[in-house]
Amino acid sequence: MALTKRRSASPTSGETRRTNWAGNVRFSARKVASPTSTDELQEIIAGAEKVKAIGTGHSFSAVADTDGLQLDLTRLPRIVELHPAARRVRVSAGLRYSDVVEMFHRNGFALANLPSLPDVSMIGAIQTATHGSGKGQRSLADSVHAIEMIRSDGELVRVQRGDPDFAGVVVGLGSLGVVTSIELNLVETYDIRQRVYEDLPLERAQEEFDGLMASGYSVSLFHSWSRPNFVDSLLVKRKVGGVGRFPMSFFGARRAARSRHPVRGVSASTCTQQLGVVGPWFDRLPHFRIGGTAARGAELQSEYFVPRAQSSAALEQLRRCAASFRQVLLVNEVRIVSGDDHWLSYAYGTDVTGFHFTWKPDREEVWKAVREIERHLVPLGARPHLGKIHSLSADEVTRHLPMAEPFRSLRSRYDPRGAFANSTIESLGL
Ligand SMILES: Cc1cc2nc3c(=O)[nH]c(=O)nc-3n(C[C@H](O)[C@H](O)[C@H](O)COP(=O)(O)OP(=O)(O)OC[C@H]3O[C@@H](n4cnc5c(N)ncnc54)[C@H](O)[C@@H]3O)c2cc1C
């Protein structure tokens, strides 16, 4: 549905964001615009040759880059409209989860899931299908009911669940338009307790993978592969009022007596509270506390998703090649994400298991490591997280995106002049 249309532009100039959070992507934009109204934003977009919105810049790929005008939306009017009867909220696109989650909770509401870091922008997370973990949990894009976005002709459109374009626009890598607001579905607020278990036998993880990952509302395995036959730790997050205590021994792993950071040997001071202490969802589902992560990152990240049935085989492949990448690895996290219908999602049409790698910031060694991991996981149907580092070809990525062609048609309608295109979109042939 078209809402309004505006024309003619004069972008504000100012300081561009030079690099992403991790510093491995140097942005090409030479100008930044920080509009203060939707009208102004529409004019800027319609008048710019190349333009792209940036969220909090936490992606590790060049997905947010543009060689034209960088858009910083943080000066747009803040929208937070709660609709309790509909169990929905409308928020301005540039807000971070950490800006709003406490307010949702105070009003009796919650989101079904969150990523490990709550300080990312909601729209950046949604456009890249950022995810948490848990049986029956889809990526964060699943909470979207509707979005309002400005196409490259400057027209503001609203697309909601049920509209034919909806499954194409929500996970769009910023290539269809600039989203100004999102409407999210909420659930009733809930409390969570989390516990860490140490030294999980890899064999048990492989044999009982589904049961293990279903043993809490959200479950993660953390592996340094320093002792390949033991997963360093298992993080189990359970809803209060749900099933079960936290026994001393669990799938052969030992309950940790102290709080643990996912990376072995690092202080847990930035982590959300563990040891079974009850807390609200927004202060337990993310691994890291709001504001607890450094302003700049000394790490790189990659992630590959395999169909759920291949989880045990993927662990076996990683065990085989661990010696080739563990020197540069900080931690490998394993999570599950349920299938969805978003065209560019790695979980399109199938339940997946995500194998995430946090790397030391050594780009050369990381490239070698990702190639080796890809060599072992691609035969199992691995798909990459497009907000993270990978070295797969367009063919290797789009072979698992059955809706790539419809997405291209959608782009030719929303952005016929390619204003939102960038190296990520072009290299994937999308
Ligand atoms: C410490 C850390 C932990 C992380 N944990 C997780 C995790 O648990 N799970 C996971 O899946 N990922 C995780 N990530 C990856 C991260 O969530 C994604 O890369 C996400 O995109 C970051 O959001 P952002 O706002 O920084 O996006 P950006 O990198 O700024 O942008 C991402 C994309 O969104 C687009 N975009 C931004 N704003 C708009 C807009 N207004 N309209 C249209 N498009 C827009 C950009 O153009 C770009 O294509 C983590 C990253 C870090 C650094």
PDBQT file of the ligand as one rigid body, heavy atoms in Angstrom, charges set to zero:
ROOT
HETATM    1  C1  LIG A 501      28.752  -9.220  19.580  1.00  0.00    +0.000 C 
HETATM    2  C2  LIG A 501      27.783  -9.639  18.501  1.00  0.00    +0.000 A 
HETATM    3  C3  LIG A 501      26.842 -10.612  18.775  1.00  0.00    +0.000 A 
HETATM    4  C4  LIG A 501      25.974 -11.038  17.773  1.00  0.00    +0.000 A 
HETATM    5  N1  LIG A 501      25.062 -11.993  18.073  1.00  0.00    +0.000 NA
HETATM    6  C5  LIG A 501      24.251 -12.473  17.102  1.00  0.00    +0.000 A 
HETATM    7  C6  LIG A 501      23.303 -13.493  17.394  1.00  0.00    +0.000 A 
HETATM    8  O1  LIG A 501      23.130 -13.914  18.536  1.00  0.00    +0.000 OA
HETATM    9  N2  LIG A 501      22.578 -13.997  16.368  1.00  0.00    +0.000 N 
HETATM   10  C7  LIG A 501      22.735 -13.565  15.080  1.00  0.00    +0.000 A 
HETATM   11  O2  LIG A 501      22.055 -14.088  14.187  1.00  0.00    +0.000 OA
HETATM   12  N3  LIG A 501      23.583 -12.546  14.788  1.00  0.00    +0.000 NA
HETATM   13  C8  LIG A 501      24.326 -12.003  15.770  1.00  0.00    +0.000 A 
HETATM   14  N4  LIG A 501      25.198 -10.985  15.481  1.00  0.00    +0.000 N 
HETATM   15  C9  LIG A 501      25.160 -10.388  14.138  1.00  0.00    +0.000 C 
HETATM   16  C10 LIG A 501      24.220  -9.174  14.121  1.00  0.00    +0.000 C 
HETATM   17  O3  LIG A 501      23.058  -9.385  14.872  1.00  0.00    +0.000 OA
HETATM   18  C11 LIG A 501      23.746  -8.829  12.723  1.00  0.00    +0.000 C 
HETATM   19  O4  LIG A 501      24.853  -8.639  11.916  1.00  0.00    +0.000 OA
HETATM   20  C12 LIG A 501      22.802  -7.598  12.681  1.00  0.00    +0.000 C 
HETATM   21  O5  LIG A 501      22.597  -7.199  11.352  1.00  0.00    +0.000 OA
HETATM   22  C13 LIG A 501      23.340  -6.434  13.415  1.00  0.00    +0.000 C 
HETATM   23  O6  LIG A 501      22.408  -5.360  13.400  1.00  0.00    +0.000 OA
HETATM   24  P1  LIG A 501      22.956  -3.910  13.036  1.00  0.00    +0.000 P 
HETATM   25  O7  LIG A 501      21.939  -2.926  13.405  1.00  0.00    +0.000 OA
HETATM   26  O8  LIG A 501      24.298  -3.725  13.594  1.00  0.00    +0.000 OA
HETATM   27  O9  LIG A 501      22.985  -4.064  11.458  1.00  0.00    +0.000 OA
HETATM   28  P2  LIG A 501      23.934  -3.323  10.395  1.00  0.00    +0.000 P 
HETATM   29  O10 LIG A 501      25.178  -4.107  10.273  1.00  0.00    +0.000 OA
HETATM   30  O11 LIG A 501      24.056  -1.886  10.689  1.00  0.00    +0.000 OA
HETATM   31  O12 LIG A 501      23.030  -3.512   9.082  1.00  0.00    +0.000 OA
HETATM   32  C14 LIG A 501      22.620  -4.794   8.680  1.00  0.00    +0.000 C 
HETATM   33  C15 LIG A 501      21.714  -4.684   7.454  1.00  0.00    +0.000 C 
HETATM   34  O13 LIG A 501      20.502  -4.008   7.814  1.00  0.00    +0.000 OA
HETATM   35  C16 LIG A 501      20.262  -2.959   6.883  1.00  0.00    +0.000 C 
HETATM   36  N5  LIG A 501      19.548  -1.873   7.532  1.00  0.00    +0.000 N 
HETATM   37  C17 LIG A 501      19.913  -1.171   8.620  1.00  0.00    +0.000 A 
HETATM   38  N6  LIG A 501      18.986  -0.231   8.876  1.00  0.00    +0.000 NA
HETATM   39  C18 LIG A 501      18.032  -0.342   7.915  1.00  0.00    +0.000 A 
HETATM   40  C19 LIG A 501      16.821   0.354   7.635  1.00  0.00    +0.000 A 
HETATM   41  N7  LIG A 501      16.385   1.351   8.392  1.00  0.00    +0.000 N 
HETATM   42  N8  LIG A 501      16.107  -0.040   6.563  1.00  0.00    +0.000 NA
HETATM   43  C20 LIG A 501      16.517  -1.049   5.768  1.00  0.00    +0.000 A 
HETATM   44  N9  LIG A 501      17.654  -1.739   5.996  1.00  0.00    +0.000 NA
HETATM   45  C21 LIG A 501      18.401  -1.386   7.060  1.00  0.00    +0.000 A 
HETATM   46  C22 LIG A 501      21.651  -2.527   6.444  1.00  0.00    +0.000 C 
HETATM   47  O14 LIG A 501      21.604  -1.814   5.217  1.00  0.00    +0.000 OA
HETATM   48  C23 LIG A 501      22.328  -3.870   6.309  1.00  0.00    +0.000 C 
HETATM   49  O15 LIG A 501      21.998  -4.457   5.079  1.00  0.00    +0.000 OA
HETATM   50  C24 LIG A 501      26.045 -10.485  16.470  1.00  0.00    +0.000 A 
HETATM   51  C25 LIG A 501      26.977  -9.470  16.187  1.00  0.00    +0.000 A 
HETATM   52  C26 LIG A 501      27.835  -9.047  17.212  1.00  0.00    +0.000 A 
HETATM   53  C27 LIG A 501      28.814  -7.956  16.913  1.00  0.00    +0.000 C 
ENDROOT
TORSDOF 0
